[in-house]
Structure formats: C-alpha cells, structure tokens
Amino acid sequence: MSALFKFAILFLLPAVVIAGFSSQKNCAKDPFQDPKKDPCNRLTYIASNELTTVAVVVYLGVGFSHIFSTWKWGAKWMSSMTFGIFTFVVGFIFRYVLHAHPDSKGAYIVEYLFIVLSPCLFIAAEYVLLGRLALDLNAEQHLLIPPRRITPIFVASDIVTFLIQAAGGITAISTDNTNTINLGSNIFLGGLILQLISFVVFVVIYLRLVFLVHRHNPYTWTRDADKPWFSDWRTLACAFIISCIGILVRSMFRTVELAEGFKSNLATSEPLFYGLDTLPLFITVSVYVPFWPGRFIGREDTSSTHMMMDNVGKDAVKAPESGALLG
C-alpha cells in the first residue's frame, strides 16, 4: 500500500511542477460567468461546494469506521482500502480549490489524479480479501490460482495498470497541446481497459469459488447457519460481490468517459460524476462498515472441521456405491 502511494507521489509532484510553469492563454476574464466556454476551466463547470462537502463527510465517516473496525476486529490487510479512502478525500478537498479558482491547472491535476487513481487501492484490498476468504474456508482447491499467489498476481496487475493510468493522466492533463492530450488519453484509456479486464477475471474467479463451495462443500457452506445472518460468512460473500459491482460500474463509466474524450458529456457533467463514480465507489467501501471482513475471517478454527465433514460426506456417498459394485 505505502509503496503504491509513493509511486503516486512520484508522479504527482512532477505534474504539479509542470503545471505551475505552464502558461494558460486566453482564459476568461470572469471564470464564473460562462465556465463551459472558459478554455482554462477543465471541469467546464463550477464545482459544487455542497456536493463536495457531502462526499468528504460520508467518505471520512467510512474511513474512520474502517480504522475502528481494524482496531476492534483486525484484518489489517484491508488497510489499502482504508488508506485509499483518505487519498480519495484529498481529491475532493481540491474541488474546494477549484470552486474558488476554477482556472487553476495545478489544483485540477491534483484533484483529478487523486480521484481517478485512489480506487486502485480499493481494488487491491478486494484482491487480498479473496485469498484470505478462500484460505479461511479451506476452499483453495476451488480457485483457478492458488490463494497465496492470487493476491500477488492481481495486486501486481493493479500496480501496473495504476502506473499506466498515472503516466497517461499526467501526460494528458498537464499540457494544452492537442496531440499530447490525445496521446495521454489513449495511454490512460489503455490502463483503464487493462484494469477492467483484470477485475472482471477476478470477479469470475470469485463467483466460481462461491459456486463450487455451495456445490461440493455443504458443511462449509452452512458452517455459520447457527449464527445470526449478519455473522454468517455468506453475508460477507454477498457484501464482497456488492463491493465488486460498485467498482465495475465505476470502471465502465471511466472507460466510456475517456473513450469519448475529456470534453464529452460524460466527462463534463457533475451529476454523472457523482452518480456513476462517487456513489458506486461509496457503496464499494461502505458495504464493509457493517460487514467488516475481520468479523468473519479468522474468528475461530472451524473451517478444518467442516472440510473434514465435507470429505466424510463424500466418502459416505462413495461407500454404498462401492458395496453395490462388490455385490
């Protein structure tokens, strides 16, 4: 997690420096009069402080809830998501700056990069969670990739696509040259597409795991049947897929948005930004507030017992079949 953030800083600092020395020509004398026609206003609208405040407050609430849950129930391996929430908030804080100074190139670069890159940290937490869940269920045989390898493989893909997006984003938004903007946009779009493909593969692997546990490991599947529904591991499984759906919605939005260009209707609409980016990602991180993985994973060593019972059940089915053959 910290290494990923250091990569972000290494990319952000040069971008801000470049922006500071970049000239902005033909800016509107009054940036508030007609922001859509202001060539220096990259949002093409005046960011709403009210919506920004709502986003900052709710995300900070979720972030501090994650910290509390980590302290009470453990699961420090979810910390990349927690950390990503706070870097995401940094991006929104710079929307206050853009509200007051809509032509600020440096503020836009920091706002944009923190908002579009922080979800990579959310995705990294999902990758770690799958491996932990498979090990806790003793269901690693149902994964297409061994659980101790699945996390490094997908996190590595997350880092690579993160760096591609960072490079493309900085290239595109730190210049006024059309050719360079198009080049950066294409690089960024490539990173988004690769990330989306990787995450879709990940979701398929996860759904396959849940399906095979349900089909072949009945005792494991019902191991928490005697507990309240909110303490059943299957509730976490549902929260997991809801969280993944939020990421998929946001990723598809960003991919289509960038494919259409920085000046498209998708890219220049504040309601769509909040409805298809901020809200889905809020669902992604907030679903773990009531269903923190640490409450479900590693609570007690019951998985081995249920795995043994699953195996006994299979042997009991095979025994009559063997007897029938001998008879």
N, C-alpha and C positions, 0 to 999 in steps of 0.2 A: 504494500500500500504506500509506504513512505517513498519507496523508490519511484513509483508511478507519479507521485506528486512532484518529486524532484524533476522528473522529465518535463512535467507541465511547466514548472518554474523556468527551466532552461529554455523552453520555447516561448513563454510569455514575456520574459524580460526583454529579449531582443526585439520582439514585436512592438512593445511599448516604446522602446528607444527609437525604433524606426518611425513609429507613428509621431513621436514628439518632434522629429526633424522633418516630417513630411509636410509639404505645403498643401493648403486647401484653397483652391481658387474658386472664384465665382460663388462663394457662399451667399446665402440670402442675408440681406441687411437685418431683417427681422425673422429669426428662425422659427418663431411661433405663429407667424401669420399664415403660412401655407407650407407646412412641413413636408407634404407629399412632393412638392416641386423643388424643395431645397436640395441641391446636389450634394451637400455635405451632411445631410441627415440620412444616415444609412438605415435607420429603422423606418423612415418615411412617415413617422408619426411621433407624437409626444408621449413618451411612456407614462402610463397612469400610476401616480404615487399610491393611490388607493389599492389597486390590484397588486402592486409591488409589496405593499405592507402586508396584505393578506398572505401572499406567498411566503414572505420572510417569517411571519409569525407562525404559520402552520408547519413550515419545514423545520424551524428551530424547535418547535414543540416535539416533532417526531425525532429530531436529532438528540435532544436531551432525554427523551423516553428511551431511545436506544442505549444511551450511556447508562441510564438507571437499570435497564434490563440486563445489560452486560455485567454490571456490578452485582445484581441480585442472582441471576441465573447462569452467568457465564456466557460461553460462545463468543470469545474474543475474536474468533475467526470471521465474525460478521463485521469487524471494525472497518473494513474498507467501505462498506455501505454507509456506516455512520460518518466516517470522515468525508465521504463524497457528498453527504447532505450539507455539511458545513461549507464545502467549497462551492456547492451549488448556490447556497445563500449568498456567498461573496459575489457571484454573478448578478444576483438580484439587487444587491446593495448598489452596484454600479448603475443600475437602472434609475436610481435616485439622481445620480450624477447626470445621466442622460436627460432626465426630465428638466433639470435646471440648465444643462448645457447640451442641447440636442445635436450640436455640430462637433462635439468632442470626439476625435478619432481614437485617441488613447483609451477613453472610457468605454467606447464601443468595442474595441478589441478585447479588453479585459472582460467585459460583460459577456460578449459572445463566446469567447473561448471557455470561460468557467462554466457557462450554462450548457454548452454543447459537449464538453469533454468530461464533466463530473459524472454523468451517468455510466461512464466506463467503470467507475468504482462500484456502482450498484451491480453491474453485470459481473464483476469479479467476485462479489460476495455470493451471488447465485451459483457461480461455478464451484465455489468452495462448499456451499451447502449441499449440493448433490452428492459429492463424495462422502461427506460426513453422514448424510442420511442413509446412503447405501451401506456404509460400514455399521451404523447403528442397527440396521435391520438384518445384518448379516446376509445381505442380498447382492453382494458384489458380483456373484455369478450371473446376474441378470443385466449387468452393464456391458455395453459393447466395448468399453475401455476399462481396464482395472481402476478402481476408485482412487488408488494412490497416484495414478498417472493422469486421471481425467482432469483433476484440478490444475496441475502444472501445464497440461496441454492447452486447455481452454483459457487459462489466465495468460499464457504466453501469446495466444492469438489475440486476446483482449489488449495486451500491451502493444503488439504490433499494429493493430488497427487504430489504437489510440494515437500512436506516433504518426501514422499516415494522416489521420484526421487533423492532428495538431499542425503538421507541416503544411497540409493543404489549406487549412483555415487561416493560418498566419500569412501564407502567400497571397491568398485571395483578398483578405480584408485590410492588409497593411499597405495597399497600393491603389492608385487611381488608374493604372494602365489596364486597358480592357483585355489585352492578350494575357497579361499576368493574372488578372482576376479569373479569367476563364480557365487558365492552367491550374490555379489553386483550387477552383471549384471542382474541377474534374478529379484532382487528387483526393480532395475531401470526400467527394461522392464515392470514389473507389473504396476509401476506408470505411465509409458507412455501409456500402453494399457487402463488403467482406465481413464486417461485424454482424450484419443482419443474417447472412448465410450461416456464419458460425453459431449464432444464437439459436437459429431455427433448428440446426442439427442437434444442439444441446437440448432443446425442448423435446425433440423427438426421442432422444436417448432417455430423458427423464420419464416421459409418458410410457415408454416401453418398460422401464423399470417398475413403475407402479402397476401396470397391467400384468406383468409376469409375477409379481409378488401376490397380487389378487388371485391369479390363476393357479399358481403352483405352491404357494406357501400360506395356506389358510390360517394356520395358527399365528404366524407372524402378522398376517393381515388383520386379525381380530385380537391382537395381543393387548390392546387398550380398551376392549369392549366393556370391561367392568368399571372404567373410569368415566367421568363426565365428558361430554362431547368436546369441550374446549381443552381437554387434556389428552385427547386421542391423537396419535401420530398422524392419522388420516386427515385430521383438521389442518395440521401443518402442511400435509401434502396438497390440500386444496389451496391454502394460503400461498404456497410456493407457485402453483400454476397461475393464480391470480396476479401475483407479482410479476411473473414472466410475461403475461399478457400485456400488462402495462408497458413493459419495455418494448415488446413487439409493436404495439400501437405507436409509441413514440418513435421507434426506429424507422417504421414505414413512413411516418409523417415527415421525418427529417430527410429521408431518402428521396421522396417525391418532391419535397420542397426544394432541395438542392438541384434535383434534375431539372426543375423548371427555372432555376436561376434566383439570384439574390433579390431581384426586383419583381418576382412573381407575386400573385395574390396571396399565396400561402406564406411567403417569406415576409410580406409587409402587412400582415393582419395580426393585430394584438389579440383579438378574441381567439383566433385559431392557434396562436402560440400558447395561450393558457389552456385552451380546450384540448389540444392534441399533443402537447409537450409537457407542460407543467402539471396538469391534472393526472394523466396516466402515470407519470413518474411519482406523483404524490401517492397514488394507490400502490405503486410498487414498493415504496419504503414504509408506508403507514400500515400496510396489512400485517407487518411483523410486530406492530406495537402490542396488539392483544395476543398474538401468536408468535412470541419470540422463540426462535429455534432452540435456545438453551433450555426451555421448559420441557421440550420433547426429546431432545437428543442427549444421551449420556446420563439420563436420570437414574437408571438402575440397570443392572446386568441381567435383563430378561430376554434379550434377543437370542442369545445362545440356546436358552431353554426352548424357545419357540421354534428355533431352527431344528433342534433335535426332535421336537414333536412333529414338525413337518416331515422329517425324514422317517420317523416311526410310522406316520400315516401312510407314506408311500410304500414302506416295507409291508405294512398290513394289507395293502391292496394287492401287492405282488404275490404274497404268500398263498392266498386261495388260488390264484391263477397257476402257481407252480404246482399246488396239490392237484388241481384238476388235470394238469398235463401228466403228472405221475400216475394218476388213477386211470 
